[in-house]
């Protein structure tokens, strides 16, 4: 199930925590070893737009075969306001899986304004999404979004996978972690501050496991650890969240008066 990132209280609380954690880092001039050009990032639903600098970074589709087929990753950098920004940028990891960071970030960009005073924000579309060798299948016109997929739907997805230009088996969380490390090297940054939302928390944990020395801080919002199937209990969790919200409203006189039923 695809969940959009929204500027909610959880996001603001998470960013407040990371802002406090980042405040004590030593200042040094940030160096960028990646050629970029001006670009404009716009949310597909019209929920905001931001100016950035974008680049295309090539990586092996299969990291075990570096001389094989290569794909391009879309990278965007939102520069810090400071003339001498701190050297460790904030890397934002989108959810899904299936969201593209450069498309989703504009909706929550205002919440990151305090961090951008001193740090660059880096966005990388995960391989298979957005501008990074996007993999896409046409939706079935007869598929009920709330019904489990049937045999015909599964056959359609399998056929779509076979029709892709590359190898869908290489579009994994582990491969994305390798991509992130390669982009970090190209940017010439020693460490990163990771902020992950939903599935992005799993990607952050995968990167931390492989490259612990490259992570300065880690913020996980809506944790999706490797041990759970994403989406498997979304309906149950959403129902519980709605019930808790209704209970909180019922306990508040002003809320209860405005929403009596």
C-alpha positions as CSV (number, residue, x, y, z in Angstrom):
1,X,0.0,0.0,0.0
2,X,1.4,3.4,-1.0
3,X,1.6,5.9,1.8
4,X,2.4,9.5,1.0
5,X,4.6,11.4,3.4
6,X,2.7,14.3,5.0
7,X,3.7,17.3,7.1
8,X,2.2,15.8,10.3
9,X,3.1,16.0,13.9
10,X,5.2,12.8,13.7
11,X,7.4,14.4,11.0
12,X,7.8,17.6,13.0
13,X,8.7,15.7,16.1
14,X,11.2,13.6,14.3
15,X,12.8,16.6,12.7
16,X,12.9,18.4,16.1
17,X,14.9,15.5,17.4
18,X,17.4,15.4,14.5
19,X,17.8,19.2,14.6
20,X,18.9,18.9,18.3
21,X,21.2,16.0,17.5
22,X,22.9,17.9,14.6
23,X,23.4,21.1,16.5
24,X,26.8,20.3,18.0
25,X,28.7,19.2,14.9
26,X,31.9,21.1,13.9
27,X,31.6,23.4,11.0
28,X,33.6,22.9,7.8
29,X,33.2,23.9,4.2
30,X,31.2,21.3,2.3
31,X,32.8,20.0,-0.9
32,X,30.7,18.6,-3.8
33,X,32.5,16.4,-6.2
34,X,29.4,15.9,-8.4
35,X,28.5,18.1,-11.3
36,X,24.9,19.4,-10.9
37,X,22.6,21.8,-12.7
38,X,19.5,23.8,-11.6
39,X,16.2,21.9,-11.4
40,X,12.8,22.2,-10.0
41,X,11.2,19.4,-7.9
42,X,7.4,19.3,-7.9
43,X,5.1,17.0,-6.0
44,X,2.9,15.1,-8.4
45,X,-0.2,16.0,-6.4
46,X,0.5,19.7,-6.4
47,X,1.6,19.7,-2.7
48,X,4.5,22.0,-3.2
49,X,7.7,22.6,-5.3
50,X,11.3,23.4,-4.4
51,X,14.4,24.6,-6.3
52,X,17.4,22.3,-6.2
53,X,20.4,21.2,-8.1
54,X,20.2,17.8,-9.9
55,X,22.6,15.2,-11.2
56,X,22.5,11.8,-12.8
57,X,24.8,9.2,-11.2
58,X,25.5,5.9,-13.0
59,X,25.8,2.7,-11.1
60,X,25.9,-1.0,-12.1
61,X,22.4,-2.5,-12.3
62,X,24.0,-5.7,-10.7
63,X,26.6,-4.7,-8.2
64,X,28.2,-8.2,-8.5
65,X,28.8,-7.4,-12.2
66,X,30.3,-3.9,-12.3
67,X,31.1,-4.2,-16.1
68,X,27.5,-5.1,-17.0
69,X,24.4,-3.0,-17.6
70,X,24.4,0.4,-15.9
71,X,21.5,2.5,-14.8
72,X,21.3,6.2,-13.9
73,X,20.1,7.5,-10.5
74,X,18.5,10.8,-10.1
75,X,20.1,12.9,-7.3
76,X,18.9,16.3,-6.1
77,X,20.7,18.6,-3.6
78,X,18.9,21.4,-1.7
79,X,21.7,23.7,-0.7
80,X,22.1,24.9,2.9
81,X,21.5,28.6,3.5
82,X,24.9,29.0,5.3
83,X,27.9,30.1,3.2
84,X,30.0,27.5,5.0
85,X,27.6,24.6,5.6
86,X,28.3,21.7,7.9
87,X,30.0,18.8,6.0
88,X,27.5,16.1,6.8
89,X,24.2,16.5,4.8
90,X,20.8,15.2,5.6
91,X,19.7,12.3,3.3
92,X,15.9,11.8,3.1
93,X,14.7,8.3,2.3
94,X,11.1,8.0,1.0
95,X,8.6,5.3,1.7
96,X,6.6,2.8,-0.3
97,X,8.5,0.9,-1.4
98,X,7.9,2.7,-4.7
99,X,8.0,6.4,-3.8
100,X,10.6,8.6,-5.4
101,X,12.3,11.0,-2.9
102,X,12.5,13.9,-5.4
103,X,8.8,13.7,-6.0
104,X,7.6,13.2,-2.4
105,X,10.0,15.7,-0.7
106,X,8.3,18.9,-1.8
107,X,5.3,18.1,0.3
108,X,7.3,18.1,3.5
109,X,10.0,20.6,2.5
110,X,8.8,23.3,5.0
111,X,9.5,21.0,7.9
112,X,13.1,20.7,6.9
113,X,13.7,24.4,6.8
114,X,15.5,24.5,10.2
115,X,18.0,21.8,9.0
116,X,18.7,23.6,5.8
117,X,20.1,26.6,7.6
118,X,23.4,24.7,8.1
119,X,23.1,21.5,6.1
120,X,22.4,20.4,2.5
121,X,19.5,18.0,2.0
122,X,20.2,15.2,-0.4
123,X,17.5,13.3,-2.2
124,X,18.1,10.1,-4.3
125,X,15.3,8.4,-6.2
126,X,15.6,4.7,-5.3
127,X,16.4,2.5,-8.3
128,X,13.2,1.6,-10.0
129,X,11.4,4.8,-9.0
130,X,11.1,8.3,-10.3
131,X,14.0,9.3,-12.4
132,X,16.1,6.3,-11.5
133,X,15.5,3.6,-14.2
134,X,11.8,3.5,-13.2
135,X,10.0,0.2,-13.3
136,X,6.3,0.4,-13.9
137,X,3.4,-1.8,-14.8
138,X,0.1,-0.5,-16.1
139,X,-2.8,-0.9,-13.6
140,X,-5.4,-3.5,-14.2
141,X,-8.7,-1.7,-15.1
142,X,-10.7,-4.5,-13.3
143,X,-8.5,-4.7,-10.1
144,X,-10.3,-3.8,-6.9
145,X,-7.8,-1.8,-4.9
146,X,-9.0,-3.4,-1.7
147,X,-9.2,-7.0,-2.9
148,X,-6.2,-9.3,-2.8
149,X,-4.7,-10.0,-6.3
150,X,-6.0,-12.9,-8.2
151,X,-4.2,-15.3,-10.5
152,X,-4.8,-13.1,-13.5
153,X,-3.3,-10.1,-11.7
154,X,-0.2,-12.1,-10.7
155,X,0.2,-13.3,-14.3
156,X,0.0,-9.7,-15.5
157,X,2.7,-8.5,-13.1
158,X,4.9,-11.4,-14.1
159,X,4.5,-10.5,-17.7
160,X,5.3,-6.9,-16.9
161,X,8.5,-7.9,-15.1
162,X,9.7,-9.9,-18.1
163,X,9.1,-7.0,-20.3
164,X,11.3,-4.6,-18.4
165,X,14.6,-3.5,-20.0
166,X,16.6,-4.6,-17.1
167,X,16.6,-7.3,-14.4
168,X,14.0,-6.6,-11.7
169,X,15.8,-9.0,-9.4
170,X,18.4,-6.3,-8.9
171,X,16.1,-3.7,-7.6
172,X,16.4,-4.6,-4.0
173,X,17.0,-2.8,-0.7
174,X,20.5,-4.1,-0.5
175,X,21.3,-2.8,-4.0
176,X,19.8,0.6,-3.0
177,X,22.2,0.7,0.1
178,X,25.1,0.2,-2.3
179,X,23.7,3.0,-4.5
180,X,23.6,5.4,-1.5
181,X,27.2,4.7,-0.6
182,X,28.3,5.3,-4.2
183,X,26.5,8.7,-4.2
184,X,28.0,9.6,-0.9
185,X,31.5,8.9,-2.3
186,X,30.7,11.0,-5.4
187,X,29.5,13.9,-3.2
188,X,32.8,13.7,-1.3
189,X,31.0,13.6,2.1
190,X,32.4,11.6,5.0
191,X,29.2,11.0,6.9
192,X,25.4,11.3,6.4
193,X,22.4,12.1,8.6
194,X,19.7,9.7,7.5
195,X,16.0,10.5,7.9
196,X,13.7,7.7,6.7
197,X,9.9,7.5,6.5
198,X,8.0,4.1,6.4
199,X,9.9,1.9,4.0
200,X,12.7,4.5,4.0
201,X,13.4,3.4,7.6
202,X,14.2,-0.1,6.3
203,X,16.5,1.3,3.6
204,X,18.2,3.4,6.3
205,X,18.7,0.4,8.5
206,X,20.2,-1.6,5.6
207,X,22.7,1.2,4.9
208,X,23.6,1.4,8.6
209,X,24.3,-2.3,8.7
210,X,26.6,-2.1,5.7
211,X,28.3,1.2,6.4
212,X,28.0,2.0,10.1
213,X,31.0,4.4,10.0
214,X,29.2,6.5,7.5
215,X,26.1,7.3,9.5
216,X,26.3,10.2,12.0
217,X,22.6,10.3,13.0
218,X,19.6,8.2,12.2
219,X,15.9,9.2,12.4
220,X,13.3,6.6,11.8
221,X,9.7,7.7,11.3
222,X,7.1,4.9,11.0
223,X,9.6,2.1,11.4
224,X,9.3,-0.8,8.9
225,X,12.0,-3.3,10.2
226,X,13.2,-6.1,7.9
227,X,11.2,-8.7,9.9
228,X,7.8,-7.5,8.8
229,X,6.0,-7.7,5.5
230,X,5.2,-4.1,4.5
231,X,1.5,-3.7,4.0
232,X,0.5,-7.0,5.5
233,X,-1.2,-5.4,8.5
234,X,-1.8,-1.9,7.1
235,X,-5.6,-2.2,7.4
236,X,-5.4,-3.4,11.0
237,X,-2.9,-0.6,11.9
238,X,-5.0,2.0,10.2
239,X,-8.2,0.9,12.0
240,X,-6.4,1.0,15.4
241,X,-5.0,4.5,14.6
242,X,-8.5,5.7,13.8
243,X,-10.0,4.3,17.0
244,X,-7.3,5.9,19.1
245,X,-7.9,9.2,17.3
246,X,-11.6,9.0,18.0
247,X,-11.0,8.2,21.6
248,X,-8.7,11.2,22.0
249,X,-11.2,13.4,20.4
250,X,-14.0,12.1,22.7
251,X,-11.9,12.9,25.7
252,X,-11.3,16.5,24.6
253,X,-14.4,18.8,25.1
254,X,-13.6,21.1,22.2
255,X,-13.0,18.2,19.8
256,X,-16.0,16.4,21.0
257,X,-18.2,19.4,20.5
258,X,-17.0,19.9,16.9
259,X,-17.1,16.2,16.0
260,X,-19.9,14.7,18.2
261,X,-20.3,11.6,16.1
